[in-house]
């Protein structure tokens, strides 16, 4: 699952966002650049004050020249009034889900802010990063992980055991980040994953 061409040599750094402001700024800048290349403006995951929160873990991929190639975040819902980034996407159409998410405060996190540079696409980096987030969620003894992948990455989350989360009307899909994209609110029950070991490792 984590195959990558032999010419791509990379390492992955894990850090706490609030403890590494310079790395967080670099990650944030690269994320915005990738979004802009697709004609997408700032999202909930870029507008939220994640870099000031104590419970945000960042995984960043670097090439042999120490250039950041990809990244992803794991944001733990730990305190109010801070909200998970996906709240911006579902608050209008699925207000019934927000209190349900809030009840798991401290035991739930969102995988978000994923991006891969054009030069590193189709190398398995996103799969590797998602696997690391799941491993980290288990280490943090979380009950649930949430994600909101678009169609082109939904299959990866499905392979990892994520399933759609319907609202009161049975809907789990949203036009996000804009009308050109359809994203699905998904969850992974980590209590069902305890006996499964992820092949991802952080080097």
Backbone as JSON Lines, residues from 0, in Angstrom:
{"i":0,"aa":"X","n":[0.83,-1.21,0.0],"ca":[0.0,0.0,0.0],"c":[0.86,1.26,0.0]}
{"i":1,"aa":"X","n":[2.05,1.19,0.59],"ca":[2.87,2.39,0.72],"c":[4.04,2.38,-0.26]}
{"i":2,"aa":"X","n":[3.81,1.81,-1.45],"ca":[4.82,1.78,-2.5],"c":[5.13,3.19,-2.97]}
{"i":3,"aa":"X","n":[6.4,3.46,-3.17],"ca":[6.76,4.72,-3.81],"c":[7.96,4.46,-4.72]}
{"i":4,"aa":"X","n":[8.1,5.21,-5.81],"ca":[9.18,4.98,-6.76],"c":[10.54,5.08,-6.08]}
{"i":5,"aa":"X","n":[11.51,4.32,-6.55],"ca":[12.82,4.3,-5.89],"c":[13.53,5.65,-5.92]}
{"i":6,"aa":"X","n":[13.16,6.53,-6.86],"ca":[13.83,7.82,-6.94],"c":[13.32,8.81,-5.9]}
{"i":7,"aa":"X","n":[12.24,8.49,-5.19],"ca":[11.71,9.4,-4.18],"c":[12.17,8.95,-2.8]}
{"i":8,"aa":"X","n":[13.11,9.68,-2.25],"ca":[13.61,9.4,-0.91],"c":[13.01,10.44,0.03]}
{"i":9,"aa":"X","n":[12.34,9.99,1.08],"ca":[11.69,10.95,1.96],"c":[11.74,10.51,3.42]}
{"i":10,"aa":"X","n":[11.55,11.48,4.28],"ca":[11.44,11.24,5.72],"c":[10.2,11.97,6.21]}
{"i":11,"aa":"X","n":[9.72,11.59,7.39],"ca":[8.52,12.2,7.94],"c":[8.81,12.72,9.34]}
{"i":12,"aa":"X","n":[8.45,13.98,9.55],"ca":[8.6,14.59,10.87],"c":[7.23,14.71,11.53]}
{"i":13,"aa":"X","n":[7.17,14.39,12.8],"ca":[5.95,14.56,13.59],"c":[6.22,15.64,14.63]}
{"i":14,"aa":"X","n":[5.32,16.62,14.74],"ca":[5.52,17.67,15.71],"c":[4.19,18.24,16.19]}
{"i":15,"aa":"X","n":[4.25,18.85,17.38],"ca":[3.1,19.54,17.94],"c":[3.07,20.94,17.35]}
{"i":16,"aa":"X","n":[1.93,21.34,16.78],"ca":[1.86,22.59,16.04],"c":[2.27,23.8,16.88]}
{"i":17,"aa":"X","n":[1.77,23.88,18.1],"ca":[2.03,25.06,18.92],"c":[3.48,25.12,19.38]}
{"i":18,"aa":"X","n":[4.15,23.98,19.4],"ca":[5.55,23.94,19.83],"c":[6.53,24.24,18.71]}
{"i":19,"aa":"X","n":[6.06,24.16,17.46],"ca":[6.92,24.38,16.3],"c":[6.27,25.39,15.35]}
{"i":20,"aa":"X","n":[6.22,26.68,15.75],"ca":[5.53,27.67,14.93],"c":[6.13,27.85,13.53]}
{"i":21,"aa":"X","n":[7.44,27.73,13.41],"ca":[8.06,27.92,12.09],"c":[7.68,26.78,11.15]}
{"i":22,"aa":"X","n":[7.73,25.55,11.64],"ca":[7.33,24.41,10.83],"c":[5.84,24.49,10.48]}
{"i":23,"aa":"X","n":[5.04,24.93,11.43],"ca":[3.6,25.06,11.2],"c":[3.32,26.11,10.11]}
{"i":24,"aa":"X","n":[4.05,27.21,10.14],"ca":[3.88,28.24,9.11],"c":[4.26,27.72,7.74]}
{"i":25,"aa":"X","n":[5.34,26.94,7.67],"ca":[5.77,26.38,6.39],"c":[4.73,25.42,5.85]}
{"i":26,"aa":"X","n":[4.23,24.55,6.73],"ca":[3.17,23.61,6.34],"c":[1.94,24.38,5.84]}
{"i":27,"aa":"X","n":[1.54,25.41,6.57],"ca":[0.35,26.2,6.23],"c":[0.53,26.88,4.87]}
{"i":28,"aa":"X","n":[1.7,27.45,4.63],"ca":[1.97,28.12,3.36],"c":[1.91,27.14,2.19]}
{"i":29,"aa":"X","n":[2.52,25.97,2.36],"ca":[2.52,24.97,1.29],"c":[1.1,24.46,1.03]}
{"i":30,"aa":"X","n":[0.32,24.3,2.08],"ca":[-1.06,23.85,1.93],"c":[-1.86,24.85,1.1]}
{"i":31,"aa":"X","n":[-1.73,26.13,1.41],"ca":[-2.44,27.16,0.66],"c":[-2.0,27.19,-0.8]}
{"i":32,"aa":"X","n":[-0.72,26.97,-1.06],"ca":[-0.21,26.96,-2.43],"c":[-0.83,25.82,-3.24]}
{"i":33,"aa":"X","n":[-0.94,24.65,-2.62],"ca":[-1.54,23.5,-3.32],"c":[-3.01,23.77,-3.61]}
{"i":34,"aa":"X","n":[-3.74,24.33,-2.64],"ca":[-5.14,24.66,-2.85],"c":[-5.3,25.68,-3.97]}
{"i":35,"aa":"X","n":[-4.46,26.7,-3.96],"ca":[-4.54,27.74,-4.98],"c":[-4.29,27.18,-6.38]}
{"i":36,"aa":"X","n":[-3.43,26.18,-6.49],"ca":[-3.15,25.57,-7.78],"c":[-4.39,24.89,-8.37]}
{"i":37,"aa":"X","n":[-5.33,24.51,-7.49],"ca":[-6.58,23.9,-7.93],"c":[-7.71,24.93,-7.96]}
{"i":38,"aa":"X","n":[-7.38,26.18,-7.77],"ca":[-8.4,27.23,-7.78],"c":[-9.29,27.22,-6.56]}
{"i":39,"aa":"X","n":[-8.79,26.7,-5.45],"ca":[-9.57,26.62,-4.21],"c":[-9.03,27.63,-3.22]}
{"i":40,"aa":"X","n":[-9.92,28.41,-2.64],"ca":[-9.53,29.4,-1.64],"c":[-9.38,28.78,-0.28]}
{"i":41,"aa":"X","n":[-9.12,29.6,0.74],"ca":[-8.97,29.1,2.11],"c":[-10.19,28.29,2.57]}
{"i":42,"aa":"X","n":[-9.93,27.19,3.29],"ca":[-10.98,26.3,3.79],"c":[-11.11,26.44,5.3]}
{"i":43,"aa":"X","n":[-12.1,25.72,5.83],"ca":[-12.25,25.68,7.28],"c":[-10.99,25.16,7.94]}
{"i":44,"aa":"X","n":[-10.33,24.2,7.29],"ca":[-9.13,23.61,7.87],"c":[-7.93,24.55,7.8]}
{"i":45,"aa":"X","n":[-8.0,25.58,6.95],"ca":[-6.91,26.56,6.9],"c":[-7.24,27.81,7.7]}
{"i":46,"aa":"X","n":[-8.52,28.1,7.86],"ca":[-8.93,29.29,8.59],"c":[-8.98,29.08,10.1]}
{"i":47,"aa":"X","n":[-9.15,27.83,10.54],"ca":[-9.24,27.57,11.98],"c":[-7.89,27.85,12.63]}
{"i":48,"aa":"X","n":[-7.89,28.3,13.89],"ca":[-6.63,28.65,14.57],"c":[-5.88,27.42,15.09]}
{"i":49,"aa":"X","n":[-5.68,26.44,14.23],"ca":[-5.09,25.17,14.66],"c":[-3.67,25.34,15.19]}
{"i":50,"aa":"X","n":[-2.92,26.27,14.66],"ca":[-1.52,26.44,15.05],"c":[-1.38,27.02,16.46]}
{"i":51,"aa":"X","n":[-2.5,27.48,17.04],"ca":[-2.48,27.99,18.41],"c":[-3.06,27.01,19.42]}
{"i":52,"aa":"X","n":[-3.45,25.84,18.95],"ca":[-4.09,24.86,19.82],"c":[-3.08,23.83,20.32]}
{"i":53,"aa":"X","n":[-3.19,23.41,21.57],"ca":[-2.21,22.48,22.14],"c":[-2.39,21.04,21.69]}
{"i":54,"aa":"X","n":[-3.52,20.72,21.07],"ca":[-3.8,19.32,20.76],"c":[-3.82,19.04,19.26]}
{"i":55,"aa":"X","n":[-2.87,19.66,18.54],"ca":[-2.78,19.45,17.09],"c":[-1.42,18.82,16.76]}
{"i":56,"aa":"X","n":[-1.47,17.62,16.2],"ca":[-0.27,16.91,15.77],"c":[-0.14,17.05,14.26]}
{"i":57,"aa":"X","n":[1.04,17.4,13.8],"ca":[1.29,17.56,12.37],"c":[2.31,16.52,11.93]}
{"i":58,"aa":"X","n":[2.04,15.92,10.77],"ca":[3.0,15.04,10.11],"c":[3.38,15.7,8.8]}
{"i":59,"aa":"X","n":[4.67,15.89,8.56],"ca":[5.14,16.53,7.33],"c":[6.19,15.65,6.66]}
{"i":60,"aa":"X","n":[6.06,15.52,5.35],"ca":[6.98,14.72,4.55],"c":[8.04,15.63,3.94]}
{"i":61,"aa":"X","n":[9.31,15.23,4.05],"ca":[10.42,16.01,3.5],"c":[11.24,15.16,2.54]}
{"i":62,"aa":"X","n":[11.74,15.8,1.49],"ca":[12.61,15.08,0.57],"c":[14.05,15.15,1.08]}
{"i":63,"aa":"X","n":[14.98,14.62,0.31],"ca":[16.37,14.55,0.74],"c":[17.03,15.92,0.86]}
{"i":64,"aa":"X","n":[16.38,16.94,0.27],"ca":[16.91,18.31,0.36],"c":[16.18,19.12,1.44]}
{"i":65,"aa":"X","n":[15.42,18.45,2.29],"ca":[14.67,19.05,3.38],"c":[13.57,19.99,2.89]}
{"i":66,"aa":"X","n":[13.02,19.69,1.71],"ca":[11.88,20.43,1.17],"c":[10.6,19.69,1.55]}
{"i":67,"aa":"X","n":[9.61,20.41,2.07],"ca":[8.36,19.78,2.48],"c":[7.55,19.38,1.25]}
{"i":68,"aa":"X","n":[7.19,18.09,1.18],"ca":[6.48,17.55,0.02],"c":[4.99,17.31,0.28]}
{"i":69,"aa":"X","n":[4.62,17.09,1.53],"ca":[3.24,16.74,1.86],"c":[3.03,16.93,3.35]}
{"i":70,"aa":"X","n":[1.78,16.99,3.75],"ca":[1.49,17.13,5.16],"c":[0.06,16.76,5.5]}
{"i":71,"aa":"X","n":[-0.18,16.56,6.78],"ca":[-1.51,16.23,7.28],"c":[-1.55,16.6,8.76]}
{"i":72,"aa":"X","n":[-2.77,16.84,9.27],"ca":[-2.91,17.18,10.69],"c":[-3.9,16.24,11.37]}
{"i":73,"aa":"X","n":[-3.67,16.06,12.67],"ca":[-4.61,15.35,13.52],"c":[-5.01,16.32,14.61]}
{"i":74,"aa":"X","n":[-6.27,16.8,14.58],"ca":[-6.74,17.81,15.53],"c":[-7.7,17.17,16.53]}
{"i":75,"aa":"X","n":[-7.29,17.18,17.77],"ca":[-8.11,16.59,18.83],"c":[-9.1,17.62,19.36]}
{"i":76,"aa":"X","n":[-10.36,17.22,19.48],"ca":[-11.38,18.1,20.05],"c":[-11.22,18.04,21.56]}
{"i":77,"aa":"X","n":[-10.62,19.11,22.09],"ca":[-10.25,19.07,23.5],"c":[-10.91,20.14,24.34]}
{"i":78,"aa":"X","n":[-11.22,21.28,23.74],"ca":[-11.81,22.36,24.51],"c":[-12.72,23.21,23.64]}
{"i":79,"aa":"X","n":[-13.68,23.84,24.25],"ca":[-14.58,24.76,23.59],"c":[-14.14,26.19,23.91]}
{"i":80,"aa":"X","n":[-14.4,27.2,23.07],"ca":[-15.28,27.14,21.91],"c":[-14.61,26.69,20.62]}
{"i":81,"aa":"X","n":[-13.35,26.24,20.69],"ca":[-12.68,25.77,19.49],"c":[-13.45,24.62,18.86]}
{"i":82,"aa":"X","n":[-13.59,24.66,17.54],"ca":[-14.32,23.62,16.81],"c":[-13.4,22.94,15.81]}
{"i":83,"aa":"X","n":[-13.72,21.71,15.5],"ca":[-12.97,21.01,14.46],"c":[-13.21,21.69,13.12]}
{"i":84,"aa":"X","n":[-12.22,21.65,12.22],"ca":[-12.38,22.29,10.91],"c":[-13.61,21.84,10.14]}
{"i":85,"aa":"X","n":[-13.99,20.57,10.24],"ca":[-15.13,20.08,9.46],"c":[-16.45,20.72,9.91]}
{"i":86,"aa":"X","n":[-16.46,21.32,11.09],"ca":[-17.68,21.99,11.56],"c":[-18.12,23.09,10.6]}
{"i":87,"aa":"X","n":[-17.14,23.73,9.95],"ca":[-17.46,24.79,8.99],"c":[-18.23,24.23,7.8]}
{"i":88,"aa":"X","n":[-17.97,22.99,7.45],"ca":[-18.59,22.39,6.26],"c":[-19.97,21.82,6.54]}
{"i":89,"aa":"X","n":[-20.23,21.37,7.76],"ca":[-21.48,20.66,8.04],"c":[-22.48,21.46,8.86]}
{"i":90,"aa":"X","n":[-22.08,22.63,9.38],"ca":[-22.94,23.34,10.34],"c":[-24.28,23.77,9.76]}
{"i":91,"aa":"X","n":[-24.34,24.08,8.46],"ca":[-25.58,24.55,7.86],"c":[-26.53,23.39,7.59]}
{"i":92,"aa":"X","n":[-26.04,22.34,6.94],"ca":[-26.89,21.23,6.53],"c":[-27.05,20.15,7.59]}
{"i":93,"aa":"X","n":[-26.13,20.08,8.54],"ca":[-26.19,19.0,9.54],"c":[-25.94,19.52,10.95]}
{"i":94,"aa":"X","n":[-26.73,20.49,11.4],"ca":[-26.52,21.01,12.76],"c":[-26.75,19.94,13.83]}
{"i":95,"aa":"X","n":[-27.52,18.9,13.49],"ca":[-27.79,17.84,14.47],"c":[-26.53,17.05,14.83]}
{"i":96,"aa":"X","n":[-25.52,17.08,13.94],"ca":[-24.31,16.3,14.21],"c":[-23.34,17.0,15.15]}
{"i":97,"aa":"X","n":[-23.44,18.33,15.23],"ca":[-22.46,19.07,16.04],"c":[-22.5,18.71,17.52]}
{"i":98,"aa":"X","n":[-23.68,18.65,18.15],"ca":[-23.67,18.25,19.57],"c":[-23.23,16.8,19.77]}
{"i":99,"aa":"X","n":[-23.49,15.95,18.79],"ca":[-23.05,14.56,18.89],"c":[-21.53,14.49,18.88]}
{"i":100,"aa":"X","n":[-20.92,15.31,18.01],"ca":[-19.46,15.36,17.96],"c":[-18.92,15.93,19.26]}
{"i":101,"aa":"X","n":[-19.55,17.0,19.76],"ca":[-19.1,17.65,20.98],"c":[-19.11,16.74,22.2]}
{"i":102,"aa":"X","n":[-20.02,15.76,22.2],"ca":[-20.1,14.85,23.36],"c":[-18.86,13.97,23.49]}
{"i":103,"aa":"X","n":[-18.09,13.87,22.43],"ca":[-16.88,13.05,22.47],"c":[-15.63,13.89,22.71]}
{"i":104,"aa":"X","n":[-15.81,15.08,23.25],"ca":[-14.69,15.97,23.53],"c":[-13.61,15.24,24.33]}
{"i":105,"aa":"X","n":[-12.4,15.34,23.85],"ca":[-11.29,14.68,24.49],"c":[-11.02,13.28,23.98]}
{"i":106,"aa":"X","n":[-11.99,12.7,23.29],"ca":[-11.84,11.32,22.8],"c":[-12.04,11.23,21.29]}
{"i":107,"aa":"X","n":[-11.99,12.36,20.63],"ca":[-12.25,12.39,19.19],"c":[-11.3,13.37,18.53]}
{"i":108,"aa":"X","n":[-10.87,13.04,17.31],"ca":[-9.99,13.94,16.56],"c":[-10.35,13.88,15.09]}
{"i":109,"aa":"X","n":[-9.97,14.92,14.37],"ca":[-10.2,14.98,12.93],"c":[-8.89,14.91,12.18]}
{"i":110,"aa":"X","n":[-8.86,14.08,11.15],"ca":[-7.75,14.08,10.2],"c":[-8.08,15.12,9.15]}
{"i":111,"aa":"X","n":[-7.23,16.1,8.98],"ca":[-7.57,17.21,8.08],"c":[-6.31,17.85,7.51]}
{"i":112,"aa":"X","n":[-6.53,18.85,6.65],"ca":[-5.42,19.63,6.13],"c":[-4.43,18.83,5.31]}
{"i":113,"aa":"X","n":[-4.87,17.76,4.67],"ca":[-3.95,16.93,3.88],"c":[-3.62,17.59,2.55]}
{"i":114,"aa":"X","n":[-2.38,17.55,2.18],"ca":[-1.95,18.06,0.87],"c":[-0.68,17.33,0.43]}
{"i":115,"aa":"X","n":[-0.52,17.25,-0.88],"ca":[0.67,16.63,-1.48],"c":[1.13,17.51,-2.63]}
{"i":116,"aa":"X","n":[2.4,17.84,-2.67],"ca":[2.94,18.66,-3.73],"c":[2.81,17.95,-5.07]}
{"i":117,"aa":"X","n":[2.68,18.72,-6.14],"ca":[2.52,18.15,-7.48],"c":[3.64,17.18,-7.83]}
{"i":118,"aa":"X","n":[4.84,17.49,-7.41],"ca":[6.0,16.66,-7.74],"c":[6.02,15.32,-7.01]}
{"i":119,"aa":"X","n":[5.14,15.16,-6.03],"ca":[5.16,13.93,-5.22],"c":[3.84,13.17,-5.29]}
{"i":120,"aa":"X","n":[3.01,13.49,-6.26],"ca":[1.73,12.79,-6.37],"c":[1.92,11.35,-6.82]}
{"i":121,"aa":"X","n":[0.94,10.51,-6.47],"ca":[0.89,9.1,-6.86],"c":[2.11,8.33,-6.35]}
{"i":122,"aa":"X","n":[2.6,8.74,-5.2],"ca":[3.74,8.05,-4.58],"c":[3.37,7.36,-3.27]}
{"i":123,"aa":"X","n":[2.09,7.37,-2.92],"ca":[1.65,6.7,-1.7],"c":[1.84,7.52,-0.44]}
{"i":124,"aa":"X","n":[2.19,8.81,-0.58],"ca":[2.44,9.62,0.61],"c":[1.18,9.83,1.44]}
{"i":125,"aa":"X","n":[0.06,10.09,0.77],"ca":[-1.18,10.33,1.51],"c":[-1.59,9.09,2.3]}
{"i":126,"aa":"X","n":[-1.48,7.92,1.68],"ca":[-1.8,6.68,2.4],"c":[-0.93,6.54,3.64]}
{"i":127,"aa":"X","n":[0.36,6.82,3.48],"ca":[1.28,6.71,4.61],"c":[0.88,7.67,5.72]}
{"i":128,"aa":"X","n":[0.56,8.91,5.37],"ca":[0.21,9.91,6.37],"c":[-1.08,9.57,7.11]}
{"i":129,"aa":"X","n":[-2.07,9.08,6.38],"ca":[-3.33,8.68,7.03],"c":[-3.07,7.54,8.01]}
{"i":130,"aa":"X","n":[-2.24,6.6,7.59],"ca":[-1.89,5.5,8.49],"c":[-1.22,5.98,9.76]}
{"i":131,"aa":"X","n":[-0.35,6.98,9.64],"ca":[0.31,7.53,10.82],"c":[-0.69,8.23,11.74]}
{"i":132,"aa":"X","n":[-1.66,8.92,11.17],"ca":[-2.7,9.57,11.98],"c":[-3.51,8.54,12.76]}
{"i":133,"aa":"X","n":[-3.82,7.43,12.13],"ca":[-4.57,6.37,12.81],"c":[-3.74,5.79,13.95]}
{"i":134,"aa":"X","n":[-2.46,5.55,13.68],"ca":[-1.58,5.04,14.74],"c":[-1.51,6.02,15.91]}
{"i":135,"aa":"X","n":[-1.4,7.32,15.59],"ca":[-1.33,8.33,16.64],"c":[-2.62,8.37,17.44]}
{"i":136,"aa":"X","n":[-3.77,8.25,16.75],"ca":[-5.05,8.22,17.43],"c":[-5.14,7.08,18.43]}
{"i":137,"aa":"X","n":[-4.58,5.93,18.06],"ca":[-4.57,4.79,18.97],"c":[-3.68,5.05,20.17]}
{"i":138,"aa":"X","n":[-2.52,5.68,19.91],"ca":[-1.6,5.99,21.01],"c":[-2.24,6.99,21.98]}
{"i":139,"aa":"X","n":[-3.07,7.89,21.44],"ca":[-3.75,8.88,22.27],"c":[-5.0,8.29,22.93]}
{"i":140,"aa":"X","n":[-5.29,7.01,22.62],"ca":[-6.44,6.3,23.18],"c":[-7.76,7.01,22.86]}
{"i":141,"aa":"X","n":[-7.86,7.47,21.61],"ca":[-9.09,8.11,21.16],"c":[-10.15,7.06,20.83]}
{"i":142,"aa":"X","n":[-11.4,7.47,20.9],"ca":[-12.5,6.57,20.53],"c":[-12.81,6.65,19.04]}
{"i":143,"aa":"X","n":[-12.75,7.86,18.47],"ca":[-13.14,8.05,17.07],"c":[-12.17,9.0,16.35]}
{"i":144,"aa":"X","n":[-12.05,8.75,15.06],"ca":[-11.4,9.68,14.14],"c":[-12.42,10.09,13.09]}
{"i":145,"aa":"X","n":[-12.46,11.36,12.77],"ca":[-13.32,11.87,11.71],"c":[-12.47,12.38,10.56]}
{"i":146,"aa":"X","n":[-13.05,12.39,9.38],"ca":[-12.38,12.94,8.21],"c":[-13.45,13.38,7.22]}
{"i":147,"aa":"X","n":[-13.06,14.25,6.31],"ca":[-14.01,14.71,5.3],"c":[-13.32,14.73,3.94]}
{"i":148,"aa":"X","n":[-13.03,13.56,3.39],"ca":[-12.29,13.49,2.14],"c":[-13.16,13.77,0.91]}
{"i":149,"aa":"X","n":[-12.57,14.38,-0.11],"ca":[-13.27,14.51,-1.39],"c":[-13.28,13.17,-2.11]}
{"i":150,"aa":"X","n":[-13.98,13.12,-3.23],"ca":[-14.17,11.86,-3.95],"c":[-12.85,11.19,-4.3]}
{"i":151,"aa":"X","n":[-11.84,11.97,-4.7],"ca":[-10.61,11.36,-5.21],"c":[-9.74,10.75,-4.1]}
{"i":152,"aa":"X","n":[-10.06,11.01,-2.83],"ca":[-9.31,10.36,-1.75],"c":[-10.2,9.54,-0.82]}
{"i":153,"aa":"X","n":[-11.49,9.56,-1.07],"ca":[-12.44,8.83,-0.23],"c":[-12.09,7.34,-0.17]}
{"i":154,"aa":"X","n":[-11.66,6.78,-1.29],"ca":[-11.34,5.35,-1.34],"c":[-10.23,4.96,-0.38]}
{"i":155,"aa":"X","n":[-9.26,5.85,-0.17],"ca":[-8.16,5.56,0.75],"c":[-8.7,5.42,2.17]}
{"i":156,"aa":"X","n":[-9.57,6.35,2.56],"ca":[-10.15,6.28,3.9],"c":[-11.03,5.04,4.06]}
{"i":157,"aa":"X","n":[-11.74,4.68,3.0],"ca":[-12.57,3.47,3.05],"c":[-11.71,2.24,3.27]}
{"i":158,"aa":"X","n":[-10.56,2.18,2.6],"ca":[-9.64,1.05,2.77],"c":[-9.16,0.94,4.21]}
{"i":159,"aa":"X","n":[-9.06,2.05,4.9],"ca":[-8.61,2.04,6.29],"c":[-9.76,1.77,7.27]}
{"i":160,"aa":"X","n":[-10.97,1.59,6.75],"ca":[-12.09,1.23,7.63],"c":[-13.02,2.37,7.97]}
{"i":161,"aa":"X","n":[-12.81,3.55,7.4],"ca":[-13.72,4.67,7.65],"c":[-15.06,4.41,6.96]}
{"i":162,"aa":"X","n":[-16.15,4.89,7.56],"ca":[-17.48,4.74,6.98],"c":[-18.22,6.07,7.06]}
{"i":163,"aa":"X","n":[-19.18,6.31,6.15],"ca":[-19.92,7.58,6.14],"c":[-20.71,7.81,7.42]}
{"i":164,"aa":"X","n":[-20.83,9.08,7.79],"ca":[-21.62,9.48,8.96],"c":[-22.86,10.23,8.47]}
{"i":165,"aa":"X","n":[-24.05,9.62,8.53],"ca":[-25.26,10.3,8.04],"c":[-25.81,11.28,9.05]}
{"i":166,"aa":"X","n":[-26.45,12.34,8.54],"ca":[-27.14,13.26,9.43],"c":[-28.57,12.77,9.64]}
{"i":167,"aa":"X","n":[-29.43,13.62,10.21],"ca":[-30.79,13.21,10.52],"c":[-31.59,12.82,9.29]}
{"i":168,"aa":"X","n":[-31.16,13.3,8.12],"ca":[-31.85,12.99,6.87],"c":[-31.14,11.92,6.06]}
{"i":169,"aa":"X","n":[-30.14,11.28,6.66],"ca":[-29.41,10.21,5.99],"c":[-28.34,10.7,5.04]}
{"i":170,"aa":"X","n":[-27.99,11.97,5.13],"ca":[-27.01,12.55,4.21],"c":[-25.63,12.58,4.84]}
{"i":171,"aa":"X","n":[-24.62,12.21,4.06],"ca":[-23.24,12.27,4.54],"c":[-22.32,13.0,3.56]}
{"i":172,"aa":"X","n":[-22.86,13.46,2.42],"ca":[-22.06,14.14,1.41],"c":[-22.36,15.64,1.39]}
{"i":173,"aa":"X","n":[-21.32,16.43,1.11],"ca":[-21.44,17.88,1.14],"c":[-20.67,18.47,-0.04]}
{"i":174,"aa":"X","n":[-21.14,19.61,-0.52],"ca":[-20.4,20.35,-1.54],"c":[-19.31,21.12,-0.82]}
{"i":175,"aa":"X","n":[-18.13,20.54,-0.78],"ca":[-17.03,21.13,-0.01],"c":[-15.71,20.71,-0.65]}
{"i":176,"aa":"X","n":[-14.79,21.62,-0.91],"ca":[-14.76,23.01,-0.47],"c":[-15.64,23.97,-1.28]}
{"i":177,"aa":"X","n":[-16.09,23.55,-2.46],"ca":[-17.03,24.38,-3.22],"c":[-17.89,23.46,-4.08]}
{"i":178,"aa":"X","n":[-18.71,24.04,-4.93],"ca":[-19.67,23.25,-5.71],"c":[-19.02,22.29,-6.7]}
{"i":179,"aa":"X","n":[-17.76,22.43,-6.97],"ca":[-17.07,21.52,-7.89],"c":[-16.72,20.19,-7.24]}
{"i":180,"aa":"X","n":[-16.73,20.15,-5.92],"ca":[-16.27,18.98,-5.18],"c":[-17.37,18.41,-4.3]}
{"i":181,"aa":"X","n":[-17.36,17.1,-4.17],"ca":[-18.27,16.41,-3.24],"c":[-17.42,15.67,-2.21]}
{"i":182,"aa":"X","n":[-17.59,16.05,-0.94],"ca":[-16.83,15.43,0.13],"c":[-17.77,14.68,1.07]}
{"i":183,"aa":"X","n":[-17.25,13.67,1.72],"ca":[-18.06,12.8,2.57],"c":[-17.56,12.83,4.0]}
{"i":184,"aa":"X","n":[-18.46,13.08,4.93],"ca":[-18.11,13.01,6.35],"c":[-17.99,11.53,6.72]}
{"i":185,"aa":"X","n":[-16.82,11.14,7.25],"ca":[-16.56,9.74,7.55],"c":[-15.97,9.61,8.96]}
{"i":186,"aa":"X","n":[-16.13,8.42,9.53],"ca":[-15.6,8.17,10.87],"c":[-14.95,6.79,10.93]}
{"i":187,"aa":"X","n":[-14.02,6.67,11.86],"ca":[-13.38,5.39,12.15],"c":[-13.49,5.15,13.64]}
{"i":188,"aa":"X","n":[-14.13,4.05,14.0],"ca":[-14.26,3.66,15.41],"c":[-12.98,2.92,15.8]}
{"i":189,"aa":"X","n":[-12.12,3.61,16.56],"ca":[-10.83,3.02,16.91],"c":[-10.94,1.85,17.86]}
{"i":190,"aa":"X","n":[-12.05,1.74,18.58],"ca":[-12.21,0.6,19.48],"c":[-12.28,-0.7,18.69]}
{"i":191,"aa":"X","n":[-12.66,-0.6,17.42],"ca":[-12.72,-1.77,16.56],"c":[-11.39,-2.04,15.88]}
{"i":192,"aa":"X","n":[-10.44,-1.12,16.05],"ca":[-9.15,-1.22,15.36],"c":[-8.02,-1.68,16.28]}
{"i":193,"aa":"X","n":[-8.31,-1.86,17.56],"ca":[-7.24,-2.12,18.52],"c":[-6.43,-3.37,18.19]}
{"i":194,"aa":"X","n":[-7.09,-4.35,17.59],"ca":[-6.39,-5.6,17.3],"c":[-5.65,-5.56,15.97]}
{"i":195,"aa":"X","n":[-5.77,-4.45,15.25],"ca":[-5.13,-4.35,13.94],"c":[-3.94,-3.42,14.01]}
{"i":196,"aa":"X","n":[-2.81,-3.85,13.53],"ca":[-1.6,-3.02,13.53],"c":[-1.43,-2.4,12.16]}
{"i":197,"aa":"X","n":[-1.25,-1.1,12.13],"ca":[-1.02,-0.39,10.87],"c":[0.39,-0.63,10.38]}
{"i":198,"aa":"X","n":[0.6,-0.76,9.05],"ca":[1.95,-0.95,8.52],"c":[2.76,0.34,8.46]}
{"i":199,"aa":"X","n":[2.15,1.5,8.75],"ca":[2.85,2.77,8.63],"c":[3.81,2.96,9.79]}
{"i":200,"aa":"X","n":[4.98,3.49,9.48],"ca":[5.96,3.83,10.5],"c":[6.5,5.22,10.22]}
{"i":201,"aa":"X","n":[6.88,5.91,11.25],"ca":[7.4,7.27,11.11],"c":[8.9,7.25,11.26]}
{"i":202,"aa":"X","n":[9.61,7.7,10.25],"ca":[11.07,7.72,10.31],"c":[11.59,9.13,10.3]}
